[in-house]
Every structure is written in C-alpha cells, then in structure tokens.
C-alpha cells in the first residue's frame, strides 16, 4: 500500500479508471475537505490492482476500504487478487451503497473473496421543517465546547458500533465544534445527551443523536431534535442513516417526519 498525499492524486487515479469506459462503480464519496483532514492525520493509503483503485482509511485497529473500479467484473477479479496479496491481520470493513439491485452483485463479489455480512443501514430523509419550530426556552441545550466533546467522544466510543457507525476522532469533533454543529444537553454540568449534524448547501446530515440510557424517557431526545430542526430550517432536505434492525429508532424517526428511502448501506467485514 502507498500513502495518499493529495486529493488531486485520488482524482487522477479515478480518471484513469473511468477511461476504461466501462460501467464504473465505486463506494468512494469523500469530499475534498474530508480527504484533506485524513491526509493530515496520515490515514489514507491506496493500491492499484488491475482496473480497481483501492483506498484504505485507517480507523482504530481496522481499515475502511473504498473501491473505484472500471466495472463489476473487474472488481470481482481484483478483490481476489487483493485478498491474495493481503498479509495484515487488521479487520477490513467495506460499505456497499445503493439500491438492492446495485448492491447484490457487488456484495456477492466481496463475499466470494471471504467477506461476511456485518450490518445493514437504511437511509431516511425528511424534506420539510415544521412551520411551528421556534427557539426553545430550555437553557440546558447549548453548543458544545472543546471540554464537552471529550465526554461526547467517550459516549460515542462506549455506546456506538465503531465498525458500522464510523466514530469520529476527537479532532473531527473539534472541527464540528468550531462549526457549531454539536449541541449538548447539559444539566448540573453533566452531559445527558447530544446531537451532531453537518449542513452542506441545502442538505442537512444528521450524524449522531444520543441520550444516555439513564436519562431517556425525559423528552431530552425530542428537545435536541427540535433544536436540530431549528438549526436546519434553511435547508431543503435532512438525511439520516439508521440500522435496519433498530425498529424502535426507526419508529422515532418516522414520528418526526423521516421516511425510509430505497437506498441502503450494506456493510461487510473481512477477518484474516
């Protein structure tokens, strides 16, 4: 594997793959800002095998694997070549994103090379903000400080699945704090819950929504979500990914106006 040093390097390699003029497929959707952050953290590496450009993102003790391939047939043979050459003991996670028809053949290729199903996520969306959303009077909801995000990070590590929910680093949380994209519910100087989001253009991405188990059923989650809606009032669409087996969570999102789309994220795992 080779270290990736610039976003332009990635763009150039993708252009080479596209020049085969076949049915290009990929799961690489990181924007330039995100890539630049990963370059600074020395987190991105790559390998060109056949007609597939593989990108590895180091995360804790495992890799996120991205692929940019000329077509599905090339990806099939290149995955096998990659696995034959792979000698590390780290776990590899790969996300296959699309509708069911798009996911199945790619998933089959990976599973034939030793990957196994790990988790399935469904994208939910909301296209309107309630007209009656007004600024809340609950002073317990505040923008997170650098001190707060240490606690937020601990909660993410403890209560979220690092293999499927892509836990942000402390530095990423610091960036979101500067962008006023982390809200915490704090009472008696204790953080009971938080919500993290990103606004890009007319789309608002709800990243994490959490209330500590000891303080649920106190409408803290509802207050945080309403504050998120207020922050997103100038956007046209709000998106969120949810684990399909989490029926209780899905019911809550539907209650607040989110609806499932026919877009999925099939997450696979490879263990040496």
N, C-alpha and C positions, 0 to 999 in steps of 0.2 A: 504494500500500500504506500501511496505517496501523499504527503501533506498538501492540502489545497491552500493556496495563498491568496487568491483573489476571486471575486465574483465573476470577473471577466474570463478567468480560466474556465470556470464552470460553463459559462455561456458559450465559449468557444468549443468545448467538448460536446455540448448538446447540439450545436450547429453541425458538427461532424457527423453525429449520429443521425440527425434529421436529413442530411444529404444523401443517405441511402435511399431516401424517397420511398419508404415502405409505410407500414401502419404504426407510426411512432407511439410508444406507450411509456408512461412514467408515473411515479408517485412523488416526484420532487417538485414541491410548490413553495419552497422557502424563498422569501423575497430578499432583496439585496441588503436591507438593514439587518435582517436576522442573520444572514450569512456573514456579514461584517463582524457581528458580535461573536460568532463562532470562530472566525479567523483569529480574533484577538485572544480567545480562550484556547487556541490550538486544538480545536475539537473536530475539525473536518479533515478526512483523508479520502483518497479515491483510488480506483483501479479500473483500467480499461481492459475488458476481456471480450474478444470477438467484436460484436456490434453492440455491446452494452457498456455503458459508463456507470459504474457503481460508486456511490458516495457513502461514506461511513461517518456517522456522528457519534462521538464518544459521549456516553452518558452513564456516570457512576461506574458500574462494573460490567456494562454491556454496550452493544452498538445498536443505533438505529440505522437501518440500511435503506438507501434510496437507489432507485434504478432509472436509467434513461436508455431505452432500447429501441432498435430500429423496428422491431415487431415482436409479436408474442413467440414465434418460432425461434427467433434468435435468442430471446430471453431464456427460453427453455434450455437450450444447449449451453448458454453462457453461465446460467446458475449452476449447472452441473460442473462445469469447468472451475468455477469459483470455489465451490464446495470441495472439490478435489485438491485445490491449492491451499485451502484454509487450514491453518495449523494452530490457531489460538484456541483457548478454552473459554473465551467470553461468549456469553449469550448474544444472539443476534435477533433483533425484532424488526419486522417489516410490516408496513401498513399498505394495504391494497385498497384504494379508494375509488368508488364509482357505484353504478347501479349493479344489480345482481348479474346481469348479462356480461358486464365488463369485468366483474371480479372473478367469476368462476374459472375461466381458462388460466388466468394468471395465478390464482390460488393453487390450481392443480399442478402447475409447473413447479412452484415452490415446494409443495408437499411431496412431490415425486423426488425432490432432492433432499428430503429429510426434515423439512419444516413441519410444525404441527399447529393446529388452530389454538389460539390463546384467548381472544376476546373479539366481540363484535359490537361496534358502535353504530348508532344511527344519528344522522344529522337532523336537528329540529330547527324550525325557523318561525319567526314572527315578523309580520310586515307592517304592523301598526302599533303605535303607542297610545294607551288610553288617554282620552281627552281630559279626564279628571285628575291626571297625575299632577300633583303640586308638591312644593317643597315640604318635606316632613318637619315636624316640630321635635322629633326625637333627637336630642343632642348627643345621644350615645353613638350615633353614626358619624364617623369622622374620616378624613383622608389619612391613610397610613403614613407613619414616619419611618425612618430607617431603623429605629428601635423596634417598632411594631412588626416589621417584616421578618425579624428574627423569629418571633413567635409564629407568624404566618408560615414561614418555611418549616418550622417544626411540625405544625399541624399537617402540612402537605405531605411531609415525609412519613408521618405516622398513619394518616387516615386515607391516603390516596395510593393507587397502584402505580409504581414507578414504570412498570413495563408497558402499560396501556394508556396512562394519563399524562405522560411527558411532563414530569415535575420540573418546574423552572428552577434555575440556580438562584442563589442569593443575589448575584449581580443582576440577573434579569428582573428580579423583584425590585431592586433598587431603581432600575430604569423605569419600570411601571410606576413606581412611587413618584418619580420626577414628573411623569405624565399625568399624575393624579388619577391613575387607573386602578388603584386598590383602595377599597373602603373597608373599614373595620367597625365592628360593633363592640364598643368597649364600655364596661361598667365596673366602677370601683377599681379602675386601672387594670382590669382583666379583659382580654380579648375573648369574646364569646363566639364570634363568627366573623366572616369576611366575604367579600365578593371581588373578583378580579376580572377586568374586561379590557378590550382594546377597541378603539374606534379608528377605522381606516376608511376615509372617504365617507360614503353614505351607508357603510355597513358597520355594525357593532358586533363584536365577537365576545360572547360571554364565556370566559375561560374556566373560572372556578367559582363555585357558590357553596359555602360551607358554614354550618353551625355546629359547635361542639355538642356531642351526644348528650351531655349533662344538661344542656340548656335548650334543647329542642322542645317543641310544643309551646313556645312562648312568643310566637309570631316574629321572632328575630329574623328568620329567613325571609319572610314576607316583606318586612321593612327594608331589608337590604336590597331585595329585588326591585322594590318600588323606587328606591334611590337610584338603582342602576337604570331603570326606565327613564328617570328624570335626566340622568346624565346623557342618555342616548336619544333624547327627544328630537334631535335634529337629523337622525339617521332614518333611512328608509327600510332597513332590514336588520334583524337581530338573529344571530346564529348561535347554536349550541350543540355540542356532541354529547350523547348520553349512551351509557352501556345498555344494550337492548334487554338484558336480563333484569335491570333495575326498574321493575314495574312501578314501584312506589314513586320513584323520582320522575318517571315519565308522566304519571298522573298529575304530579305537582306542576310540571311544565305545561301540560295541556290546560290545567286550570288557569294558568297565567297567559294563555293565548298562543303558546308554542305548538306547532303541529309537526308530526314526523314527515320527512321527505323520503323519497326513494333513493337516497344516497347513503351509502354505508362505508364503514372503515373496518375491513377485515384484518385483524392483527394476528400475525403468525410468529412463532418462536422457533429458533434453531438452537439446539444444545449439542456441543461436540460429543 
